[in-house]
């Protein structure tokens, strides 16, 4: 398959994760996360981002101070990179 783009893949549960049951689990809910980059079906990179996602986990798990709940819901349950990796595009 001649896919060009990025994929986030994850494995391993994180203790004390919130229960989210709306589609795919975001990357910050996994303990081991890799970002795979492909060009024309060939794997170019497989980068470990587990530590970076662990750093954003506490902010992603719920609304930040002063954030409207509706905004957090929109941010958390989308299919963009922000869904899996807040602050990353």
RASUL-V922999 format. One record per residue. N is the residue number from 1. RES is the residue in one letter. SS is DSSP state (a for helix, b for strand, c for the rest). OMEGA is omega in degrees with one decimal (NA if undefined). NEAR is the number of other ideal C-beta (glycine too) atoms within 10 Angstrom. Layout:
n=N res=RES ss=SS omega=OMEGA near=NEAR
n=N res=RES ss=SS omega=OMEGA near=NEAR
This chain:
n=1 res=X ss=c omega=-176.4 near=5
n=2 res=X ss=c omega=179.4 near=8
n=3 res=X ss=c omega=173.0 near=13
n=4 res=X ss=c omega=-179.6 near=11
n=5 res=X ss=b omega=-177.4 near=8
n=6 res=X ss=b omega=173.9 near=13
n=7 res=X ss=b omega=169.9 near=12
n=8 res=X ss=b omega=176.6 near=20
n=9 res=X ss=b omega=-178.1 near=12
n=10 res=X ss=b omega=176.5 near=21
n=11 res=X ss=b omega=177.0 near=10
n=12 res=X ss=b omega=178.7 near=10
n=13 res=X ss=b omega=176.0 near=11
n=14 res=X ss=c omega=178.9 near=16
n=15 res=X ss=c omega=176.9 near=5
n=16 res=X ss=c omega=175.3 near=7
n=17 res=X ss=c omega=174.2 near=15
n=18 res=X ss=c omega=176.4 near=10
n=19 res=X ss=c omega=177.6 near=4
n=20 res=X ss=c omega=-177.5 near=13
n=21 res=X ss=c omega=179.3 near=5
n=22 res=X ss=c omega=178.1 near=8
n=23 res=X ss=c omega=-176.8 near=10
n=24 res=X ss=c omega=175.3 near=12
n=25 res=X ss=c omega=178.6 near=15
n=26 res=X ss=c omega=-177.1 near=26
n=27 res=X ss=a omega=-178.0 near=25
n=28 res=X ss=a omega=177.6 near=26
n=29 res=X ss=a omega=178.8 near=20
n=30 res=X ss=b omega=179.4 near=22
n=31 res=X ss=b omega=-179.9 near=15
n=32 res=X ss=b omega=-175.6 near=13
n=33 res=X ss=b omega=176.5 near=24
n=34 res=X ss=b omega=172.6 near=17
n=35 res=X ss=b omega=179.8 near=21
n=36 res=X ss=b omega=178.7 near=15
n=37 res=X ss=b omega=-178.0 near=14
n=38 res=X ss=b omega=169.5 near=16
n=39 res=X ss=b omega=-179.3 near=12
n=40 res=X ss=c omega=176.7 near=9
n=41 res=X ss=c omega=-179.6 near=9
n=42 res=X ss=b omega=178.3 near=10
n=43 res=X ss=b omega=179.1 near=11
n=44 res=X ss=b omega=-179.0 near=11
n=45 res=X ss=b omega=173.1 near=11
n=46 res=X ss=b omega=-171.3 near=11
n=47 res=X ss=b omega=177.9 near=11
n=48 res=X ss=b omega=179.4 near=11
n=49 res=X ss=c omega=-176.7 near=18
n=50 res=X ss=a omega=-178.2 near=16
n=51 res=X ss=a omega=179.2 near=8
n=52 res=X ss=a omega=179.2 near=16
n=53 res=X ss=a omega=175.2 near=26
n=54 res=X ss=a omega=-179.8 near=14
n=55 res=X ss=a omega=-179.8 near=12
n=56 res=X ss=a omega=-174.6 near=15
n=57 res=X ss=a omega=-176.5 near=18
n=58 res=X ss=a omega=178.5 near=10
n=59 res=X ss=a omega=-176.6 near=13
n=60 res=X ss=a omega=-172.8 near=22
n=61 res=X ss=c omega=178.8 near=17
n=62 res=X ss=c omega=179.2 near=11
n=63 res=X ss=c omega=174.5 near=15
n=64 res=X ss=c omega=-177.0 near=12
n=65 res=X ss=c omega=177.9 near=4
n=66 res=X ss=c omega=-179.3 near=5
n=67 res=X ss=c omega=176.3 near=12
n=68 res=X ss=c omega=-178.9 near=9
n=69 res=X ss=a omega=179.0 near=9
n=70 res=X ss=a omega=178.9 near=9
n=71 res=X ss=a omega=177.7 near=11
n=72 res=X ss=a omega=179.2 near=15
n=73 res=X ss=a omega=179.0 near=12
n=74 res=X ss=a omega=-179.3 near=12
n=75 res=X ss=a omega=-173.9 near=16
n=76 res=X ss=a omega=-173.9 near=20
n=77 res=X ss=c omega=172.9 near=13
n=78 res=X ss=c omega=178.4 near=13
n=79 res=X ss=c omega=177.6 near=10
n=80 res=X ss=c omega=175.0 near=10
n=81 res=X ss=a omega=178.0 near=16
n=82 res=X ss=a omega=177.3 near=16
n=83 res=X ss=a omega=-177.7 near=20
n=84 res=X ss=a omega=-172.9 near=23
n=85 res=X ss=c omega=-177.6 near=20
n=86 res=X ss=c omega=178.3 near=18
n=87 res=X ss=c omega=179.9 near=11
n=88 res=X ss=c omega=177.4 near=15
n=89 res=X ss=c omega=NA near=6
